[in-house]
């Protein structure tokens, strides 16, 4: 049985079904509220949901059963004197340490939990980096949306910020360094690129079995790092993609050479190119990309897929799932070779994760 956690503009939807078969709605909670992100910690089975209430703002909730009682966590919240308030919860990511989790929010900040997500503290060293005064938000605001722990080493972490680049730590968050070598912000005039801090990372993931390998969807470009994020290589230009703009990204957990993106037409036209819905796959670390479209709409389908609305499982063959702002969820149980509609007529999909 496969479980999908669908964060929507009108609540959290839990879908369950057989891989490659029919999915049913097993639960709907936080009805009428915006669920920005939902996930499950596979180590403990605990569920998390970042929920933004129209009156009370964003809060993080956790539960052992998504159809049961949810409890509100202590945070994430900025301490007195920080001069900020959480505007949106973008991501919750299990860490390498026992009971350790990380949380990314807007305005771009990282929070840390050592008690399984019940309480959270601000990673002050990243909040206080001197370069912060130069940080600028992208169209989605100034947000920390990608968190990439290093397997079995709680000291090493990479985070992606829109639009302040990639930041790395080797000491558990006590100190940070920016890493943008090789990234080209083509959305800026050439004369403005040299001294800019506006490196608009859209999504970033670490290869599970080869942690020195990371993939990134940039604002105009797809990149790979072979040195744990210290430098970046362009793998999106003239390699088979219809566009180098997009948000969603996934990596095969058993094959660091294999990754997936869902391109959008352009930053000014954030829909699937040409009205064709396609997932693009590389099996050679980005040297070439091929379209996976069997079963997906190919005419007059101008869908928008957001950065957190694409996920994969860890089964063989690989399962892939993505949701659209139009309320559809698509799935593949054979690594993208064929697709089917898992759910339709949902509220606009903001995030999608396998439970």
Secondary structure in CASP SS format (residue, H / E / C, confidence):
PFRMAT SS
TARGET T0000
AUTHOR 0000-0000-0000
METHOD secondary structure of the structure
MODEL  1
X C 1.00
X E 1.00
X E 1.00
X E 1.00
X E 1.00
X E 1.00
X E 1.00
X E 1.00
X C 1.00
X C 1.00
X E 1.00
X E 1.00
X E 1.00
X E 1.00
X E 1.00
X E 1.00
X E 1.00
X C 1.00
X C 1.00
X C 1.00
X C 1.00
X C 1.00
X E 1.00
X E 1.00
X E 1.00
X E 1.00
X E 1.00
X E 1.00
X E 1.00
X C 1.00
X C 1.00
X C 1.00
X C 1.00
X E 1.00
X E 1.00
X E 1.00
X E 1.00
X E 1.00
X E 1.00
X E 1.00
X C 1.00
X C 1.00
X C 1.00
X C 1.00
X C 1.00
X C 1.00
X E 1.00
X E 1.00
X E 1.00
X E 1.00
X E 1.00
X E 1.00
X E 1.00
X C 1.00
X C 1.00
X C 1.00
X E 1.00
X E 1.00
X E 1.00
X E 1.00
X E 1.00
X E 1.00
X E 1.00
X C 1.00
X C 1.00
X C 1.00
X C 1.00
X C 1.00
X C 1.00
X C 1.00
X E 1.00
X E 1.00
X C 1.00
X E 1.00
X C 1.00
X C 1.00
X C 1.00
X C 1.00
X C 1.00
X C 1.00
X C 1.00
X C 1.00
X C 1.00
X C 1.00
X C 1.00
X C 1.00
X C 1.00
X E 1.00
X E 1.00
X E 1.00
X E 1.00
X E 1.00
X E 1.00
X E 1.00
X C 1.00
X C 1.00
X C 1.00
X C 1.00
X C 1.00
X C 1.00
X E 1.00
X E 1.00
X E 1.00
X E 1.00
X E 1.00
X E 1.00
X C 1.00
X C 1.00
X E 1.00
X E 1.00
X E 1.00
X E 1.00
X E 1.00
X C 1.00
X C 1.00
X C 1.00
X C 1.00
X C 1.00
X E 1.00
X C 1.00
X E 1.00
X E 1.00
X C 1.00
X H 1.00
X H 1.00
X H 1.00
X H 1.00
X C 1.00
X C 1.00
X H 1.00
X H 1.00
X H 1.00
X H 1.00
X H 1.00
X C 1.00
X C 1.00
X C 1.00
X E 1.00
X C 1.00
X C 1.00
X E 1.00
X C 1.00
X E 1.00
X E 1.00
X E 1.00
X E 1.00
X E 1.00
X E 1.00
X E 1.00
X E 1.00
X C 1.00
X C 1.00
X E 1.00
X E 1.00
X E 1.00
X E 1.00
X E 1.00
X E 1.00
X E 1.00
X E 1.00
X E 1.00
X E 1.00
X C 1.00
X E 1.00
X E 1.00
X E 1.00
X E 1.00
X E 1.00
X E 1.00
X C 1.00
X C 1.00
X C 1.00
X C 1.00
X C 1.00
X C 1.00
X C 1.00
X E 1.00
X E 1.00
X E 1.00
X C 1.00
X C 1.00
X C 1.00
X C 1.00
X C 1.00
X C 1.00
X C 1.00
X C 1.00
X C 1.00
X C 1.00
X H 1.00
X H 1.00
X H 1.00
X H 1.00
X C 1.00
X C 1.00
X C 1.00
X C 1.00
X C 1.00
X E 1.00
X C 1.00
X E 1.00
X E 1.00
X E 1.00
X E 1.00
X E 1.00
X E 1.00
X C 1.00
X C 1.00
X C 1.00
X C 1.00
X C 1.00
X C 1.00
X C 1.00
X E 1.00
X E 1.00
X E 1.00
X E 1.00
X E 1.00
X C 1.00
X C 1.00
X E 1.00
X E 1.00
X E 1.00
X E 1.00
X E 1.00
X C 1.00
X C 1.00
X C 1.00
X C 1.00
X C 1.00
X C 1.00
X C 1.00
X E 1.00
X E 1.00
X C 1.00
X C 1.00
X C 1.00
X C 1.00
X C 1.00
X C 1.00
X C 1.00
X C 1.00
X C 1.00
X C 1.00
X E 1.00
X E 1.00
X E 1.00
X E 1.00
X E 1.00
X E 1.00
X E 1.00
X C 1.00
X C 1.00
X C 1.00
X C 1.00
X C 1.00
X C 1.00
X C 1.00
X E 1.00
X E 1.00
X E 1.00
X E 1.00
X E 1.00
X E 1.00
X C 1.00
X E 1.00
X C 1.00
X C 1.00
X E 1.00
X C 1.00
X C 1.00
X C 1.00
X H 1.00
X H 1.00
X H 1.00
X C 1.00
X C 1.00
X C 1.00
X E 1.00
X E 1.00
X E 1.00
X E 1.00
X C 1.00
X C 1.00
X C 1.00
X C 1.00
X C 1.00
X C 1.00
X C 1.00
X E 1.00
X E 1.00
X E 1.00
X C 1.00
X C 1.00
X C 1.00
X C 1.00
X C 1.00
X C 1.00
X C 1.00
X C 1.00
X C 1.00
X C 1.00
X C 1.00
X C 1.00
X C 1.00
X C 1.00
X C 1.00
X E 1.00
X C 1.00
X E 1.00
X E 1.00
X E 1.00
X C 1.00
X C 1.00
X C 1.00
X C 1.00
X C 1.00
X C 1.00
X C 1.00
X E 1.00
X E 1.00
X E 1.00
X E 1.00
X C 1.00
X C 1.00
X C 1.00
X C 1.00
X C 1.00
X E 1.00
X E 1.00
X E 1.00
X E 1.00
X C 1.00
X C 1.00
X C 1.00
X C 1.00
X C 1.00
X C 1.00
X C 1.00
X E 1.00
X E 1.00
X E 1.00
X E 1.00
X C 1.00
X C 1.00
X C 1.00
X C 1.00
X C 1.00
X E 1.00
X E 1.00
X E 1.00
X E 1.00
X E 1.00
X E 1.00
X C 1.00
END
